[in-house]
């Protein structure tokens, strides 16, 4: 799973790690930065015109006043005046200690400061270009690639790494960049089911061959496990085999199916299924539709008509992970015509490239709800970004 994508990311990791090690070797070969030794702390004495520049910050009038008060007290000086002089001397000594402490801290910072570790920007751009080419080969959409590259460049601008941790550092950067893509949208399906008025109408759209009918059966199985009742609507009336296929799944799962003959009006099938669900107090209507190419305007108009009649609460696009960027373009077109609320991506277990899994939700700005990882009814799992990151970066 995602083997091609893994390979391209590993190549980038290795190249970037080599570049980091080269930067570290270059830094190690440079002589240490020469710094002036810290000057010994000055003796606490009265300020004079030749005092260090930092000590000239005190007000001149105050210095003169302090010098005057430091002269031997006159015999006629009162006890109150002597106390005032002692207080002012104490304040002056405290100020001097503060200046010395600040100087000491500044000197320590200068002494311990190390050269900034950076990668040559031109070389980094070359590596990112290679990564871009690899991701494009893996069917990752261009705007997704652009987002990943920007995240990598931002995080690598300051490098808190050493030779022993460079590999982990690079992998963390990539995980953050890809995680940002996968978490673009969140959707809690359980909350949706719990908060919507029944019956909930879920409409499935997509082209032929993506596994739409099986995805509907998997959804019915999931709902049954949640103790929810459902009815299937065989709205793909353009293909007689589709009605038969959905009927087989309904019989296996023990789910009621509403169907008309081949060539019937799919909007009428949807209407009858919703009426049946309302009368029988069913929780969910799963509405199948004819698979059609996104370039066929007449069939897309028919899809819009079904939406007007059924008024679905959720429209799910079913895409085939193996079709790569074509699945992204299909989703964009269906979103323009009927408005997609979420995506189910099928055949993810057989997808060696993985680009569509990264791209489809981010590109259309809709959540990836489920991924199909097999042919069984239980092989449709809620999408989890951590699950995908684990599969991409597993050793």
Buried (B, 14 or more C-beta within 10 A) or exposed (E): BBEBBBBBBBBBBEBBBEBBBEBBEEEEEEEEEEEEEEEEEEEEEEBEEEBEEEBEEBEEEBBEEBEEBEEEEEEEEEEEEEEEBEEBBEEBEEBBEEBBEEBEEEBEEEEEEEEEBEBEEEBBEEBBEBBBEBBBBBBBBEEBBEBBBEBBBEBBEEBEBEEEEBBEBBBEBBBBBBBBBBEBBEBEBEEBBEEBEBBBBBBBBBBBEBBBBBBBBBBBBBBBEEEBBBBBBBBBBBBEEBBEBBBEBBEEBEBBBBBBEBEBBBBBBBBBBBEBBEEEEBBBBBBBBBBBEBEEEEBBEBBEBBBEBBEBBBBBBBBBBBBBBBBBBBBBBBBEBBEBBBBBBBBBBEBBBBBBBBBBBBBBEBBBBBBBBBEEBEBBBBBEBEBBBEBBBEE
